Amino acid sequence: MIDPRTLSFVWPLMLWLLLIVPLAAMLYGLLVRRRARQRARFPGMVPASTRAPGLRGLMGRHGAILLMLLGLSALLLAVARPRAMLLMPTAVETVMLAIDTSGSMRAADVKPSRIEAAQAAARAFVEDMPGRMRAGIVTISGTAAVAQAPTTERDDLYRAIEGVQLQRGSAIGSGILISLAELLPGAGIDAQKIINGASDEARREPQGAALGARSGGSAGPAKGAPDKAGPAASTDRGPATAAAEPGSNRSHAIILLTDGQGNTGPDALKMAELAAQHGVRIFTVGVGTPEGVTLNAQGMAMRVRLDEEALKKIADITQGEYFRATSAPDLKKIYRELSSRLTLERRQMTEVTAVFALFGALLAMLAALASMMRTGRIA
């Protein structure tokens, strides 16, 4: 399918040839007037189809030439070598829906609540996804867990979506990591090792900070501990493999639905880099409002806001896309759009000269056939 909004031409100067079309129309008009004067002398010889009033008579008299002019226009456009972005059926096979189930999803800035709106949107996605596509569900709270392994069975997915329960904590990085490991079971991603490493790092940081304060210096990483910005934190995935181009894996994708406020587990941006190294795109959906709302839990009040910057960075790193939903209808619309986008995806610019040439030739043949059926000759 051609996206007409992206149409351009390799040889745009050749578009001047389109002036031939109105000139041909003018010549045809002069010919019609000449024939009309000749037929006025012998009205009984005029075919009935050309004497019929209204649209039928109009098409009987000029239908063939209209088809010919359209065909000529298409052929002249082909001379200018048109090119456009093609919308082609995608090869996406598996999608993981990573849904935030932390306590902040109780917020009601998206009615009736963030989690209920998220569940409704996830159901809409499952309903609209192609039959050949597999989907899985990962829930994100203080840790991440697979609620449903990838499957094409919609009923299983609906049950997993309905069964999510809110818990404390928000390990967004773990959600990305578990989703990635589930998508690519043969990639050698040791999810538990990465999560344990992040927990050990978190426990060491306060000790390092205290030591630095006592010694009057700045706290650095412990001897032998991996640097968070180094390769061990971002690429610890078992056997060494060559990094793929970000966004190059068109068979798998992750849809992350969250308010973006992570507070435990591996760093979400590092896990996004890991996904990018495997070419997997992450489409982030921010649910909530930037101003947020105040929640009361266990006698404490906290303000929960939508962290758009973090979600935009995750999407950018993986060549995905960020969507913002501030209402339940918005969220459902985004999920339906994602379902169709994973079915039809944009490809690189492609020259479509052959398409225009074929279309023009077909119209010219139809014009000749219509003329033959009406008058017995191509004229």
Contacts in CASP RR format, 6 or more apart in sequence:
PFRMAT RR
TARGET T0000
AUTHOR 0000-0000-0000
METHOD contacts of the structure
MODEL  1
MIDPRTLSFVWPLMLWLLLIVPLAAMLYGLLVRRRARQRARFPGMVPAST
RAPGLRGLMGRHGAILLMLLGLSALLLAVARPRAMLLMPTAVETVMLAID
TSGSMRAADVKPSRIEAAQAAARAFVEDMPGRMRAGIVTISGTAAVAQAP
TTERDDLYRAIEGVQLQRGSAIGSGILISLAELLPGAGIDAQKIINGASD
EARREPQGAALGARSGGSAGPAKGAPDKAGPAASTDRGPATAAAEPGSNR
SHAIILLTDGQGNTGPDALKMAELAAQHGVRIFTVGVGTPEGVTLNAQGM
AMRVRLDEEALKKIADITQGEYFRATSAPDLKKIYRELSSRLTLERRQMT
EVTAVFALFGALLAMLAALASMMRTGRIA
1 86 0 8 1.000
1 87 0 8 1.000
1 88 0 8 1.000
1 344 0 8 1.000
2 84 0 8 1.000
2 85 0 8 1.000
2 86 0 8 1.000
2 87 0 8 1.000
2 352 0 8 1.000
2 355 0 8 1.000
3 84 0 8 1.000
3 85 0 8 1.000
3 86 0 8 1.000
3 87 0 8 1.000
3 346 0 8 1.000
4 84 0 8 1.000
6 84 0 8 1.000
6 85 0 8 1.000
6 349 0 8 1.000
7 82 0 8 1.000
7 83 0 8 1.000
7 84 0 8 1.000
8 82 0 8 1.000
8 83 0 8 1.000
8 84 0 8 1.000
8 349 0 8 1.000
9 15 0 8 1.000
9 77 0 8 1.000
9 80 0 8 1.000
9 81 0 8 1.000
9 82 0 8 1.000
9 83 0 8 1.000
10 80 0 8 1.000
10 81 0 8 1.000
10 82 0 8 1.000
10 83 0 8 1.000
10 351 0 8 1.000
11 79 0 8 1.000
11 80 0 8 1.000
11 81 0 8 1.000
12 80 0 8 1.000
13 80 0 8 1.000
14 76 0 8 1.000
14 79 0 8 1.000
14 80 0 8 1.000
14 81 0 8 1.000
15 76 0 8 1.000
15 77 0 8 1.000
15 80 0 8 1.000
17 76 0 8 1.000
17 79 0 8 1.000
17 80 0 8 1.000
18 73 0 8 1.000
18 76 0 8 1.000
18 77 0 8 1.000
20 72 0 8 1.000
20 76 0 8 1.000
21 69 0 8 1.000
21 72 0 8 1.000
21 73 0 8 1.000
21 76 0 8 1.000
24 69 0 8 1.000
24 72 0 8 1.000
25 69 0 8 1.000
28 65 0 8 1.000
32 61 0 8 1.000
32 62 0 8 1.000
39 45 0 8 1.000
39 46 0 8 1.000
47 374 0 8 1.000
47 375 0 8 1.000
49 56 0 8 1.000
49 57 0 8 1.000
49 60 0 8 1.000
49 374 0 8 1.000
50 57 0 8 1.000
50 60 0 8 1.000
50 61 0 8 1.000
51 57 0 8 1.000
52 60 0 8 1.000
60 374 0 8 1.000
63 367 0 8 1.000
63 370 0 8 1.000
64 367 0 8 1.000
64 368 0 8 1.000
64 370 0 8 1.000
64 371 0 8 1.000
64 374 0 8 1.000
65 367 0 8 1.000
66 367 0 8 1.000
67 363 0 8 1.000
67 364 0 8 1.000
67 366 0 8 1.000
67 367 0 8 1.000
67 370 0 8 1.000
68 363 0 8 1.000
68 364 0 8 1.000
68 367 0 8 1.000
68 368 0 8 1.000
70 360 0 8 1.000
70 363 0 8 1.000
71 359 0 8 1.000
71 360 0 8 1.000
71 361 0 8 1.000
71 363 0 8 1.000
71 364 0 8 1.000
71 367 0 8 1.000
72 360 0 8 1.000
72 364 0 8 1.000
73 360 0 8 1.000
74 356 0 8 1.000
74 357 0 8 1.000
74 359 0 8 1.000
74 360 0 8 1.000
74 363 0 8 1.000
75 356 0 8 1.000
75 357 0 8 1.000
75 360 0 8 1.000
75 361 0 8 1.000
75 364 0 8 1.000
77 356 0 8 1.000
78 353 0 8 1.000
78 354 0 8 1.000
78 356 0 8 1.000
78 357 0 8 1.000
78 360 0 8 1.000
81 351 0 8 1.000
81 353 0 8 1.000
82 351 0 8 1.000
82 352 0 8 1.000
82 353 0 8 1.000
82 356 0 8 1.000
83 349 0 8 1.000
83 350 0 8 1.000
83 351 0 8 1.000
83 352 0 8 1.000
84 349 0 8 1.000
84 350 0 8 1.000
84 352 0 8 1.000
85 346 0 8 1.000
85 347 0 8 1.000
85 348 0 8 1.000
85 349 0 8 1.000
85 350 0 8 1.000
86 346 0 8 1.000
86 347 0 8 1.000
86 350 0 8 1.000
86 352 0 8 1.000
87 344 0 8 1.000
87 345 0 8 1.000
87 346 0 8 1.000
87 347 0 8 1.000
88 344 0 8 1.000
88 345 0 8 1.000
88 347 0 8 1.000
89 343 0 8 1.000
89 344 0 8 1.000
90 250 0 8 1.000
90 342 0 8 1.000
90 343 0 8 1.000
90 344 0 8 1.000
90 345 0 8 1.000
91 250 0 8 1.000
91 251 0 8 1.000
92 133 0 8 1.000
92 250 0 8 1.000
92 251 0 8 1.000
92 252 0 8 1.000
92 253 0 8 1.000
92 342 0 8 1.000
92 343 0 8 1.000
92 345 0 8 1.000
93 132 0 8 1.000
93 133 0 8 1.000
93 134 0 8 1.000
93 251 0 8 1.000
93 252 0 8 1.000
94 133 0 8 1.000
94 134 0 8 1.000
94 135 0 8 1.000
94 136 0 8 1.000
94 150 0 8 1.000
94 183 0 8 1.000
94 251 0 8 1.000
94 252 0 8 1.000
94 253 0 8 1.000
95 129 0 8 1.000
95 133 0 8 1.000
95 134 0 8 1.000
95 135 0 8 1.000
95 136 0 8 1.000
95 252 0 8 1.000
95 253 0 8 1.000
95 254 0 8 1.000
95 255 0 8 1.000
95 342 0 8 1.000
96 135 0 8 1.000
96 136 0 8 1.000
96 137 0 8 1.000
96 138 0 8 1.000
96 150 0 8 1.000
96 179 0 8 1.000
96 182 0 8 1.000
96 183 0 8 1.000
96 252 0 8 1.000
96 253 0 8 1.000
96 254 0 8 1.000
96 255 0 8 1.000
97 122 0 8 1.000
97 125 0 8 1.000
97 135 0 8 1.000
97 136 0 8 1.000
97 137 0 8 1.000
97 138 0 8 1.000
97 255 0 8 1.000
97 257 0 8 1.000
98 138 0 8 1.000
98 140 0 8 1.000
98 144 0 8 1.000
98 175 0 8 1.000
98 176 0 8 1.000
98 178 0 8 1.000
98 179 0 8 1.000
98 254 0 8 1.000
98 255 0 8 1.000
98 256 0 8 1.000
98 257 0 8 1.000
98 258 0 8 1.000
99 118 0 8 1.000
99 119 0 8 1.000
99 122 0 8 1.000
99 137 0 8 1.000
99 138 0 8 1.000
99 139 0 8 1.000
99 140 0 8 1.000
99 161 0 8 1.000
99 164 0 8 1.000
99 257 0 8 1.000
99 258 0 8 1.000
100 118 0 8 1.000
100 140 0 8 1.000
100 141 0 8 1.000
100 170 0 8 1.000
100 172 0 8 1.000
100 257 0 8 1.000
100 258 0 8 1.000
100 259 0 8 1.000
100 260 0 8 1.000
100 287 0 8 1.000
101 115 0 8 1.000
101 139 0 8 1.000
101 140 0 8 1.000
101 141 0 8 1.000
101 164 0 8 1.000
101 165 0 8 1.000
101 166 0 8 1.000
101 167 0 8 1.000
102 140 0 8 1.000
102 141 0 8 1.000
102 142 0 8 1.000
102 166 0 8 1.000
102 167 0 8 1.000
102 168 0 8 1.000
102 169 0 8 1.000
102 170 0 8 1.000
102 261 0 8 1.000
102 262 0 8 1.000
103 141 0 8 1.000
103 166 0 8 1.000
103 167 0 8 1.000
103 168 0 8 1.000
103 169 0 8 1.000
103 170 0 8 1.000
103 295 0 8 1.000
103 297 0 8 1.000
104 114 0 8 1.000
104 170 0 8 1.000
104 259 0 8 1.000
104 261 0 8 1.000
104 295 0 8 1.000
104 304 0 8 1.000
105 113 0 8 1.000
105 114 0 8 1.000
105 115 0 8 1.000
105 118 0 8 1.000
105 166 0 8 1.000
105 259 0 8 1.000
105 287 0 8 1.000
106 113 0 8 1.000
106 114 0 8 1.000
106 115 0 8 1.000
106 166 0 8 1.000
106 295 0 8 1.000
107 113 0 8 1.000
107 114 0 8 1.000
107 259 0 8 1.000
107 288 0 8 1.000
107 292 0 8 1.000
107 293 0 8 1.000
107 295 0 8 1.000
107 304 0 8 1.000
108 114 0 8 1.000
108 293 0 8 1.000
109 288 0 8 1.000
109 289 0 8 1.000
109 292 0 8 1.000
109 293 0 8 1.000
109 326 0 8 1.000
110 117 0 8 1.000
110 287 0 8 1.000
110 288 0 8 1.000
110 289 0 8 1.000
110 325 0 8 1.000
110 326 0 8 1.000
110 327 0 8 1.000
110 328 0 8 1.000
110 331 0 8 1.000
111 117 0 8 1.000
111 327 0 8 1.000
111 328 0 8 1.000
112 328 0 8 1.000
114 259 0 8 1.000
114 287 0 8 1.000
114 288 0 8 1.000
115 164 0 8 1.000
115 166 0 8 1.000
116 328 0 8 1.000
117 287 0 8 1.000
117 325 0 8 1.000
117 327 0 8 1.000
117 328 0 8 1.000
117 331 0 8 1.000
117 332 0 8 1.000
118 257 0 8 1.000
118 287 0 8 1.000
118 331 0 8 1.000
119 161 0 8 1.000
119 162 0 8 1.000
119 164 0 8 1.000
120 328 0 8 1.000
120 331 0 8 1.000
120 332 0 8 1.000
121 257 0 8 1.000
121 285 0 8 1.000
121 325 0 8 1.000
121 328 0 8 1.000
121 331 0 8 1.000
121 332 0 8 1.000
121 334 0 8 1.000
121 335 0 8 1.000
122 137 0 8 1.000
122 161 0 8 1.000
122 257 0 8 1.000
122 335 0 8 1.000
123 158 0 8 1.000
123 161 0 8 1.000
124 332 0 8 1.000
124 335 0 8 1.000
124 336 0 8 1.000
124 339 0 8 1.000
125 135 0 8 1.000
125 255 0 8 1.000
125 335 0 8 1.000
125 336 0 8 1.000
125 338 0 8 1.000
125 339 0 8 1.000
126 135 0 8 1.000
126 154 0 8 1.000
126 157 0 8 1.000
126 158 0 8 1.000
126 161 0 8 1.000
127 154 0 8 1.000
128 335 0 8 1.000
128 336 0 8 1.000
128 339 0 8 1.000
128 340 0 8 1.000
129 135 0 8 1.000
129 339 0 8 1.000
129 342 0 8 1.000
129 343 0 8 1.000
130 343 0 8 1.000
131 152 0 8 1.000
132 152 0 8 1.000
133 152 0 8 1.000
133 342 0 8 1.000
133 343 0 8 1.000
134 150 0 8 1.000
134 151 0 8 1.000
134 152 0 8 1.000
135 150 0 8 1.000
135 151 0 8 1.000
135 152 0 8 1.000
135 157 0 8 1.000
136 146 0 8 1.000
136 147 0 8 1.000
136 148 0 8 1.000
136 149 0 8 1.000
136 150 0 8 1.000
136 151 0 8 1.000
136 157 0 8 1.000
136 160 0 8 1.000
136 182 0 8 1.000
137 146 0 8 1.000
137 147 0 8 1.000
137 148 0 8 1.000
137 157 0 8 1.000
137 160 0 8 1.000
137 161 0 8 1.000
137 164 0 8 1.000
138 144 0 8 1.000
138 145 0 8 1.000
138 146 0 8 1.000
138 147 0 8 1.000
138 175 0 8 1.000
138 178 0 8 1.000
138 179 0 8 1.000
138 182 0 8 1.000
139 145 0 8 1.000
139 147 0 8 1.000
139 164 0 8 1.000
140 170 0 8 1.000
140 171 0 8 1.000
140 172 0 8 1.000
140 174 0 8 1.000
140 175 0 8 1.000
140 258 0 8 1.000
141 166 0 8 1.000
141 167 0 8 1.000
141 168 0 8 1.000
141 169 0 8 1.000
141 170 0 8 1.000
141 171 0 8 1.000
142 167 0 8 1.000
142 168 0 8 1.000
142 169 0 8 1.000
142 170 0 8 1.000
142 171 0 8 1.000
142 174 0 8 1.000
142 264 0 8 1.000
142 265 0 8 1.000
143 171 0 8 1.000
143 174 0 8 1.000
143 195 0 8 1.000
143 264 0 8 1.000
143 265 0 8 1.000
144 171 0 8 1.000
144 173 0 8 1.000
144 174 0 8 1.000
144 175 0 8 1.000
144 177 0 8 1.000
144 178 0 8 1.000
144 179 0 8 1.000
145 178 0 8 1.000
146 178 0 8 1.000
146 182 0 8 1.000
147 160 0 8 1.000
147 163 0 8 1.000
147 164 0 8 1.000
148 156 0 8 1.000
148 157 0 8 1.000
148 159 0 8 1.000
148 160 0 8 1.000
149 182 0 8 1.000
150 182 0 8 1.000
150 183 0 8 1.000
151 157 0 8 1.000
169 262 0 8 1.000
169 263 0 8 1.000
169 264 0 8 1.000
170 258 0 8 1.000
170 260 0 8 1.000
170 261 0 8 1.000
170 262 0 8 1.000
170 263 0 8 1.000
170 264 0 8 1.000
171 262 0 8 1.000
171 264 0 8 1.000
171 265 0 8 1.000
171 266 0 8 1.000
172 256 0 8 1.000
172 258 0 8 1.000
172 260 0 8 1.000
172 262 0 8 1.000
172 268 0 8 1.000
172 310 0 8 1.000
173 262 0 8 1.000
173 265 0 8 1.000
173 266 0 8 1.000
173 267 0 8 1.000
173 268 0 8 1.000
173 270 0 8 1.000
173 271 0 8 1.000
174 195 0 8 1.000
174 264 0 8 1.000
174 265 0 8 1.000
174 266 0 8 1.000
174 271 0 8 1.000
175 256 0 8 1.000
175 271 0 8 1.000
176 254 0 8 1.000
176 256 0 8 1.000
176 268 0 8 1.000
176 271 0 8 1.000
176 272 0 8 1.000
176 274 0 8 1.000
176 275 0 8 1.000
176 282 0 8 1.000
176 314 0 8 1.000
177 189 0 8 1.000
177 191 0 8 1.000
177 194 0 8 1.000
177 195 0 8 1.000
177 266 0 8 1.000
177 271 0 8 1.000
177 274 0 8 1.000
178 191 0 8 1.000
179 254 0 8 1.000
179 256 0 8 1.000
180 187 0 8 1.000
180 189 0 8 1.000
180 191 0 8 1.000
180 254 0 8 1.000
180 271 0 8 1.000
180 274 0 8 1.000
180 275 0 8 1.000
180 278 0 8 1.000
180 280 0 8 1.000
181 187 0 8 1.000
181 189 0 8 1.000
181 191 0 8 1.000
183 252 0 8 1.000
183 254 0 8 1.000
183 280 0 8 1.000
184 252 0 8 1.000
184 278 0 8 1.000
184 280 0 8 1.000
187 237 0 8 1.000
187 241 0 8 1.000
187 278 0 8 1.000
188 237 0 8 1.000
188 238 0 8 1.000
188 239 0 8 1.000
188 241 0 8 1.000
189 237 0 8 1.000
189 238 0 8 1.000
189 274 0 8 1.000
190 236 0 8 1.000
190 237 0 8 1.000
190 238 0 8 1.000
193 236 0 8 1.000
194 236 0 8 1.000
194 237 0 8 1.000
194 266 0 8 1.000
195 265 0 8 1.000
195 266 0 8 1.000
197 266 0 8 1.000
198 233 0 8 1.000
198 265 0 8 1.000
198 266 0 8 1.000
198 267 0 8 1.000
199 265 0 8 1.000
201 225 0 8 1.000
201 226 0 8 1.000
201 228 0 8 1.000
201 233 0 8 1.000
202 264 0 8 1.000
202 265 0 8 1.000
204 222 0 8 1.000
204 225 0 8 1.000
205 219 0 8 1.000
208 219 0 8 1.000
208 220 0 8 1.000
208 222 0 8 1.000
209 219 0 8 1.000
210 219 0 8 1.000
211 219 0 8 1.000
212 218 0 8 1.000
212 219 0 8 1.000
212 220 0 8 1.000
213 219 0 8 1.000
221 227 0 8 1.000
221 228 0 8 1.000
226 232 0 8 1.000
226 233 0 8 1.000
227 233 0 8 1.000
228 267 0 8 1.000
228 270 0 8 1.000
233 266 0 8 1.000
233 267 0 8 1.000
233 270 0 8 1.000
234 270 0 8 1.000
234 273 0 8 1.000
234 274 0 8 1.000
234 277 0 8 1.000
235 274 0 8 1.000
235 277 0 8 1.000
237 274 0 8 1.000
243 277 0 8 1.000
244 277 0 8 1.000
244 278 0 8 1.000
244 279 0 8 1.000
245 279 0 8 1.000
246 276 0 8 1.000
246 277 0 8 1.000
246 279 0 8 1.000
246 317 0 8 1.000
246 318 0 8 1.000
246 319 0 8 1.000
247 276 0 8 1.000
247 279 0 8 1.000
247 280 0 8 1.000
247 281 0 8 1.000
247 318 0 8 1.000
247 319 0 8 1.000
247 320 0 8 1.000
248 279 0 8 1.000
249 278 0 8 1.000
249 279 0 8 1.000
249 280 0 8 1.000
249 281 0 8 1.000
250 345 0 8 1.000
252 280 0 8 1.000
253 280 0 8 1.000
253 281 0 8 1.000
253 282 0 8 1.000
253 283 0 8 1.000
253 342 0 8 1.000
254 275 0 8 1.000
254 280 0 8 1.000
254 281 0 8 1.000
254 282 0 8 1.000
254 283 0 8 1.000
255 282 0 8 1.000
255 283 0 8 1.000
255 285 0 8 1.000
255 335 0 8 1.000
255 338 0 8 1.000
256 282 0 8 1.000
256 283 0 8 1.000
256 284 0 8 1.000
256 285 0 8 1.000
256 311 0 8 1.000
256 314 0 8 1.000
257 285 0 8 1.000
257 286 0 8 1.000
257 287 0 8 1.000
258 284 0 8 1.000
258 285 0 8 1.000
258 286 0 8 1.000
258 287 0 8 1.000
258 311 0 8 1.000
259 286 0 8 1.000
259 287 0 8 1.000
259 288 0 8 1.000
259 304 0 8 1.000
259 305 0 8 1.000
259 306 0 8 1.000
259 307 0 8 1.000
260 268 0 8 1.000
260 286 0 8 1.000
260 306 0 8 1.000
260 307 0 8 1.000
260 310 0 8 1.000
260 311 0 8 1.000
261 304 0 8 1.000
261 305 0 8 1.000
261 307 0 8 1.000
262 268 0 8 1.000
262 307 0 8 1.000
262 310 0 8 1.000
268 310 0 8 1.000
268 314 0 8 1.000
269 310 0 8 1.000
269 313 0 8 1.000
269 314 0 8 1.000
269 317 0 8 1.000
272 282 0 8 1.000
272 313 0 8 1.000
272 314 0 8 1.000
272 317 0 8 1.000
272 318 0 8 1.000
273 317 0 8 1.000
275 281 0 8 1.000
275 282 0 8 1.000
275 317 0 8 1.000
275 318 0 8 1.000
276 317 0 8 1.000
276 318 0 8 1.000
276 319 0 8 1.000
279 318 0 8 1.000
279 319 0 8 1.000
280 318 0 8 1.000
281 318 0 8 1.000
281 319 0 8 1.000
281 320 0 8 1.000
282 314 0 8 1.000
282 315 0 8 1.000
282 317 0 8 1.000
282 318 0 8 1.000
282 320 0 8 1.000
283 315 0 8 1.000
283 320 0 8 1.000
283 321 0 8 1.000
283 322 0 8 1.000
283 323 0 8 1.000
283 338 0 8 1.000
284 311 0 8 1.000
284 312 0 8 1.000
284 314 0 8 1.000
284 315 0 8 1.000
284 320 0 8 1.000
284 321 0 8 1.000
284 322 0 8 1.000
284 323 0 8 1.000
285 311 0 8 1.000
285 322 0 8 1.000
285 323 0 8 1.000
285 324 0 8 1.000
285 325 0 8 1.000
285 331 0 8 1.000
285 334 0 8 1.000
285 335 0 8 1.000
285 338 0 8 1.000
286 306 0 8 1.000
286 308 0 8 1.000
286 311 0 8 1.000
286 322 0 8 1.000
286 323 0 8 1.000
286 324 0 8 1.000
286 325 0 8 1.000
287 306 0 8 1.000
287 325 0 8 1.000
287 331 0 8 1.000
288 306 0 8 1.000
288 325 0 8 1.000
288 326 0 8 1.000
289 305 0 8 1.000
289 306 0 8 1.000
289 326 0 8 1.000
290 305 0 8 1.000
290 306 0 8 1.000
290 308 0 8 1.000
291 305 0 8 1.000
292 303 0 8 1.000
292 304 0 8 1.000
292 305 0 8 1.000
292 306 0 8 1.000
293 303 0 8 1.000
293 304 0 8 1.000
294 301 0 8 1.000
294 302 0 8 1.000
294 303 0 8 1.000
294 304 0 8 1.000
295 301 0 8 1.000
295 302 0 8 1.000
295 303 0 8 1.000
295 304 0 8 1.000
306 324 0 8 1.000
308 322 0 8 1.000
308 324 0 8 1.000
311 322 0 8 1.000
312 322 0 8 1.000
314 322 0 8 1.000
315 321 0 8 1.000
315 322 0 8 1.000
316 322 0 8 1.000
323 334 0 8 1.000
323 337 0 8 1.000
323 338 0 8 1.000
324 330 0 8 1.000
325 331 0 8 1.000
325 334 0 8 1.000
368 378 0 8 1.000
371 377 0 8 1.000
371 378 0 8 1.000
371 379 0 8 1.000
372 378 0 8 1.000
END
